[in-house]
Amino acid sequence: MNVILRSMLTCPSCGAMTTETMPTDACQYFYECLACKTLLKPRAGDCCVFCSYGSVACPPIQQGQADDCCRQGNTA
């Protein structure tokens, strides 16, 4: 299975879209919108900002192997 490493984040506050490279070894919990400076964090039930606001889920979720950071995020 090929893992997609680039995801387009869409800010829920201003609608700005930015393509970012996702980390492969951890979930990214925070992201600051480059346009409006809103600090994004995952929605309830999501492990990272890419799963909440991205066009592609994070690599651990894509691989079906959510590591500890993803499991913790899903229970919060």
C-alpha positions as CSV (number, residue, x, y, z in Angstrom):
1,M,0.0,0.0,0.0
2,N,1.3,3.4,-1.0
3,V,1.1,6.0,1.8
4,I,0.2,9.5,0.7
5,L,2.3,12.0,2.5
6,R,0.9,15.3,1.2
7,S,-2.5,16.6,2.4
8,M,-4.4,19.8,1.8
9,L,-5.4,21.4,5.1
10,T,-8.5,23.6,5.0
11,C,-8.8,26.1,7.8
12,P,-12.4,26.0,9.3
13,S,-12.1,29.6,10.4
14,C,-11.1,31.4,7.1
15,G,-11.2,28.6,4.5
16,A,-7.6,29.0,3.5
17,M,-6.1,25.9,2.0
18,T,-2.5,24.8,2.3
19,T,-0.7,21.7,1.1
20,E,1.5,20.2,3.8
21,T,3.7,17.1,4.2
22,M,2.5,14.9,7.0
23,P,5.0,13.4,9.5
24,T,5.4,9.6,9.2
25,D,6.4,8.9,12.8
26,A,3.8,10.8,14.8
27,C,0.4,12.5,14.6
28,Q,0.4,16.3,14.3
29,Y,-1.9,17.6,17.0
30,F,-1.5,21.4,16.3
31,Y,-1.3,23.5,13.1
32,E,-1.3,27.3,12.8
33,C,-3.2,28.5,9.8
34,L,-0.8,30.6,7.7
35,A,-3.6,33.0,6.6
36,C,-5.5,33.8,9.8
37,K,-3.2,32.4,12.5
38,T,-5.9,30.3,14.0
39,L,-4.4,27.3,16.0
40,L,-6.1,24.2,14.7
41,K,-6.4,21.1,16.8
42,P,-8.2,17.8,16.0
43,R,-11.9,17.5,16.3
44,A,-13.3,15.1,19.0
45,G,-12.6,11.5,17.8
46,D,-9.8,12.4,15.4
47,C,-6.1,11.8,16.1
48,C,-4.6,14.8,14.3
49,V,-5.3,17.9,12.3
50,F,-4.9,16.0,9.0
51,C,-7.6,13.6,10.0
52,S,-9.9,16.6,10.9
53,Y,-9.1,19.2,8.3
54,G,-7.0,17.5,5.6
55,S,-7.8,16.0,2.2
56,V,-5.9,12.8,3.3
57,A,-5.8,11.0,6.6
58,C,-2.5,10.7,8.4
59,P,0.0,7.9,7.5
60,P,-0.7,5.7,10.6
61,I,-4.5,5.8,9.8
62,Q,-3.9,5.2,6.1
63,Q,-1.8,2.1,7.0
64,G,-4.4,0.8,9.5
65,Q,-1.7,0.9,12.2
66,A,-2.5,3.8,14.4
67,D,0.3,4.2,16.9
68,D,-0.1,5.3,20.5
69,C,-0.5,9.0,19.7
70,C,-3.4,8.1,17.3
71,R,-5.1,5.8,19.8
72,Q,-4.8,8.5,22.5
73,G,-6.3,11.1,20.2
74,N,-9.3,8.9,19.4
75,T,-10.2,8.5,23.0
76,A,-10.0,12.2,24.0
